[in-house]
């Protein structure tokens, strides 16, 4: 009986957060180990289904870098990174779009549908709701930067009770082309801003943002982040997430969360508990 009472207490503790976020938009950038490990994938789908069922409007933006690298290697196609950014050649772009829009996107959509919610997969090319321009064509090829988000496309899906699952491929703002490969963190940020989301959550393969002694920093503000970047405490793959977080909250999104996707139910622990498990930027 005591175990059952503890379960009820957990639900009661979560109730204020469920009420607070009801009918609010939460954008989740899905990537890393949570997108690779079979058990984590299954738990992620259940967690998203739960968020949806308690009235939170979830939008998922996913990456797929590891899968892209694997397919490129099997096809003996070279890939290159400059400053941590993929150089997307025309040959690479064909594989990138196939993997993101085809393999990864449909797998996520299928997992969510299997858990009893209505998920629909799309890329930024659909209805041209993501438009982009070249980041630096000479250096990065068909890697782009988002210039426009047509939020009405996503809002209509949310109004129809769908969970949009978005592959970060954008159409060209100028003319027809192969489209652009967009960094998933930056795509999630642009979409969250356009939707005026309540929160954006980045799933990573670290605990969150760590201090110089490798301890988790639970809360950060802009001035503190700039200091940590200057001191080279925040470096590497964490930089795009931090920059995307700052850009997002400066545009009206209330909070950005960077959490460890390797922990089961990490999203629920971050949203529905007072302590959370990662770093909140606000």
Secondary structure, DSSP 8 states (H G I E B T S, - for coil): -HHHHHHHHHHHHHHHHHHHHTT-EEEEEE-GGGGTSHHHHHHHHHHHHHHHHTT-EEEEEE--HHHHHHHHHHTT---EEETTEEEB-HHHHHHHHIIIIIIIHHHHHHHHHHTTS-EEEEETTGGG-EEEEES-HHHHBTBEEEEEE-HHHHHHHHHTT-EEEEE-EEEESSS-SS-EE--HHHHHHHHHHHHT-SEEEEEESSSSSB-TTS-B--EE-HHHHHHHHHTTSS-THHHHHHHHHHHHHTTT--EEEEEETTSTTHHHHHHHSSS-SSEEE-
